Amino acid sequence: MTLPTLGIGVVGAGFIGPAHVEALRRCNFHVVGLAASAPDIASEKARQLNLKKSYTSLEEMVSDPEIDVIHIATPNYLHYPQAKTALEAGKHVICEKPLALSSQQAADLIRLARKKNRVGVVNFNLRYYPLVFQARQMVREGKLGELYTIHGSYLQDWLLLPTDWNWRLEPEQGGTLRAVADIGSHWLDMVMFVSGLKIEAVLADFKTF
């Protein structure tokens, strides 16, 4: 049986958008085109990536019948409205984390995806690392015994200096959860993926060093 070919559109021309295009192509998926924050940016990035189409807006992309799936790779505050637009247009959605800036927005998108009978997922790519798969298998086979505590940490050097800046630092763009919504969301997902348990509550202590 021959599987249908899905046309994919990527929203976002920054760092992650082109990374999606590259990954999709390596898996032999058909990337149709790209949309960005401005038409000229989309056009130039599409040319660089050798994509046949660039779109002036997300609305133009979702109206293209050649597009079946939308990959959202934009700043956090755009995820909810863009995912909603894509789902309402009948497109499947793969969204970068976080899915939204609030649990209410996320629940709204889940309900909409179910109503439209469309797939809506968050791109938690770290769970597919071989080491994570190995840890998951070890838990399933009982090699670690009963789990009581799971500890994790993350070290990065970007945004280290007081003069460093990124849009993630702006609450209106990145949200108010900062590390939890960004890298922390990967950690939370891996905890559930590896352990098979579901996180029911989140608590935190904050300290400035």
KOLVODO-460877 format. One record per residue (C-alpha): residue in one letter; x negated, y negated, z negated. Coordinates in nm, 2 decimals. Layout:
! residues N
type;u;v;w
A;X;Y;Z
...
! end
This chain:
! residues 209
type;u;v;w
M;0.00;0.00;0.00
T;-0.13;-0.34;0.09
L;-0.10;-0.60;-0.19
P;0.03;-0.95;-0.09
T;-0.22;-1.23;-0.06
L;-0.16;-1.50;-0.31
G;-0.25;-1.86;-0.22
I;-0.42;-2.04;-0.51
G;-0.44;-2.41;-0.58
V;-0.69;-2.56;-0.83
V;-0.61;-2.88;-1.01
G;-0.92;-3.06;-1.14
A;-1.25;-3.15;-0.97
G;-1.47;-3.19;-1.27
F;-1.70;-2.92;-1.42
I;-1.44;-2.64;-1.47
G;-1.23;-2.68;-1.15
P;-1.51;-2.59;-0.91
A;-1.61;-2.31;-1.15
H;-1.26;-2.16;-1.10
V;-1.30;-2.19;-0.72
E;-1.63;-2.00;-0.73
A;-1.51;-1.73;-0.96
L;-1.19;-1.67;-0.76
R;-1.39;-1.65;-0.44
R;-1.63;-1.39;-0.59
C;-1.32;-1.18;-0.66
N;-1.19;-1.23;-0.30
F;-0.90;-1.44;-0.39
H;-0.77;-1.69;-0.14
V;-0.82;-2.05;-0.27
V;-0.61;-2.28;-0.05
G;-0.71;-2.62;-0.18
L;-0.77;-2.86;-0.46
A;-0.61;-3.16;-0.63
A;-0.79;-3.41;-0.85
S;-0.74;-3.74;-1.04
A;-0.76;-3.94;-0.71
P;-0.71;-3.84;-0.34
D;-1.06;-3.94;-0.24
I;-1.22;-3.73;-0.52
A;-1.00;-3.43;-0.41
S;-1.10;-3.48;-0.05
E;-1.47;-3.50;-0.12
K;-1.47;-3.21;-0.36
A;-1.27;-2.99;-0.12
R;-1.53;-3.08;0.15
Q;-1.81;-2.98;-0.08
L;-1.64;-2.65;-0.17
N;-1.54;-2.58;0.19
L;-1.17;-2.57;0.11
K;-0.93;-2.63;0.39
K;-0.69;-2.85;0.20
S;-0.71;-3.13;-0.05
Y;-0.40;-3.27;-0.21
T;-0.31;-3.63;-0.30
S;-0.12;-3.51;-0.61
L;-0.01;-3.21;-0.80
E;0.34;-3.27;-0.67
E;0.21;-3.24;-0.31
M;0.03;-2.92;-0.41
V;0.34;-2.75;-0.57
S;0.55;-2.83;-0.26
D;0.31;-2.64;-0.04
P;0.46;-2.30;0.04
E;0.11;-2.16;0.09
I;0.05;-2.20;-0.28
D;0.17;-1.93;-0.51
V;-0.06;-1.98;-0.82
I;-0.18;-2.31;-0.98
H;-0.50;-2.31;-1.18
I;-0.51;-2.61;-1.42
A;-0.86;-2.73;-1.51
T;-0.80;-3.08;-1.63
P;-0.83;-3.27;-1.96
N;-0.62;-3.13;-2.24
Y;-0.35;-3.39;-2.25
L;-0.26;-3.31;-1.89
H;-0.21;-2.94;-1.94
Y;0.15;-2.95;-2.06
P;0.30;-3.19;-1.80
Q;0.10;-3.02;-1.51
A;0.19;-2.67;-1.62
K;0.56;-2.77;-1.65
T;0.56;-2.93;-1.31
A;0.40;-2.61;-1.16
L;0.64;-2.37;-1.33
E;0.95;-2.58;-1.24
A;0.83;-2.56;-0.88
G;0.83;-2.18;-0.91
K;0.45;-2.14;-0.92
H;0.25;-1.90;-1.14
V;0.02;-2.09;-1.38
I;-0.33;-2.01;-1.51
C;-0.42;-2.29;-1.75
E;-0.74;-2.38;-1.93
K;-0.72;-2.39;-2.31
P;-0.55;-2.53;-2.49
L;-0.22;-2.46;-2.33
A;-0.07;-2.78;-2.48
L;-0.13;-3.04;-2.75
S;0.13;-2.90;-2.99
S;0.30;-2.56;-3.06
Q;0.63;-2.72;-2.96
Q;0.50;-2.80;-2.61
A;0.34;-2.45;-2.58
A;0.67;-2.29;-2.68
D;0.85;-2.50;-2.42
L;0.62;-2.37;-2.14
I;0.66;-2.01;-2.26
R;1.04;-2.05;-2.24
L;1.02;-2.21;-1.89
A;0.79;-1.94;-1.76
R;1.04;-1.67;-1.87
K;1.33;-1.87;-1.73
K;1.16;-1.90;-1.39
N;1.03;-1.54;-1.41
R;0.67;-1.66;-1.35
V;0.34;-1.57;-1.50
G;0.19;-1.82;-1.73
V;-0.14;-1.75;-1.90
V;-0.43;-1.93;-2.07
N;-0.78;-1.87;-1.94
F;-0.95;-1.71;-2.25
N;-1.24;-1.58;-2.04
L;-1.47;-1.50;-2.33
R;-1.26;-1.19;-2.42
Y;-1.39;-1.03;-2.10
Y;-1.75;-1.03;-2.20
P;-1.89;-0.67;-2.23
L;-1.99;-0.73;-2.60
V;-1.64;-0.84;-2.69
F;-1.50;-0.53;-2.52
Q;-1.74;-0.31;-2.71
A;-1.64;-0.47;-3.04
R;-1.27;-0.41;-2.95
Q;-1.34;-0.05;-2.87
M;-1.53;0.00;-3.20
V;-1.23;-0.13;-3.40
R;-0.99;0.09;-3.21
E;-1.20;0.39;-3.27
G;-1.22;0.31;-3.65
K;-1.60;0.27;-3.64
L;-1.59;-0.04;-3.85
G;-1.34;0.09;-4.11
E;-1.06;-0.13;-4.24
L;-1.11;-0.50;-4.16
Y;-1.09;-0.75;-4.45
T;-1.29;-1.05;-4.32
I;-1.40;-1.16;-3.97
H;-1.67;-1.42;-3.96
G;-1.77;-1.63;-3.66
S;-1.97;-1.94;-3.57
Y;-2.06;-2.15;-3.27
L;-2.37;-2.36;-3.21
Q;-2.40;-2.62;-2.94
D;-2.63;-2.91;-2.86
W;-2.41;-3.13;-2.65
L;-2.24;-3.41;-2.84
L;-2.52;-3.38;-3.10
L;-2.64;-3.74;-3.09
P;-2.43;-4.03;-3.22
T;-2.45;-4.19;-2.88
D;-2.31;-3.88;-2.69
W;-1.96;-3.91;-2.55
N;-1.71;-3.68;-2.39
W;-1.33;-3.72;-2.32
R;-1.28;-3.44;-2.57
L;-1.37;-3.69;-2.85
E;-1.07;-3.91;-2.76
P;-0.76;-3.79;-2.94
E;-0.52;-3.92;-2.67
Q;-0.71;-3.70;-2.41
G;-0.84;-3.40;-2.61
G;-0.58;-3.39;-2.88
T;-0.63;-3.42;-3.26
L;-0.75;-3.06;-3.32
R;-1.09;-3.12;-3.18
A;-1.31;-2.80;-3.23
V;-1.01;-2.58;-3.30
A;-0.84;-2.66;-2.97
D;-1.16;-2.65;-2.77
I;-1.42;-2.39;-2.85
G;-1.23;-2.28;-3.16
S;-0.94;-2.15;-2.96
H;-1.18;-1.90;-2.79
W;-1.28;-1.78;-3.13
L;-0.92;-1.74;-3.25
D;-0.83;-1.55;-2.93
M;-1.13;-1.32;-2.97
V;-1.04;-1.24;-3.33
M;-0.69;-1.13;-3.22
F;-0.82;-0.95;-2.91
V;-1.09;-0.75;-3.10
S;-0.90;-0.68;-3.42
G;-0.56;-0.62;-3.27
L;-0.42;-0.84;-3.55
K;-0.21;-1.16;-3.51
I;-0.31;-1.48;-3.67
E;-0.01;-1.60;-3.88
A;-0.16;-1.91;-4.05
V;-0.46;-2.14;-4.00
L;-0.64;-2.32;-4.28
A;-0.95;-2.54;-4.27
D;-1.20;-2.73;-4.49
F;-1.36;-3.03;-4.33
K;-1.70;-3.17;-4.42
T;-1.93;-3.42;-4.26
F;-2.29;-3.33;-4.28
! end
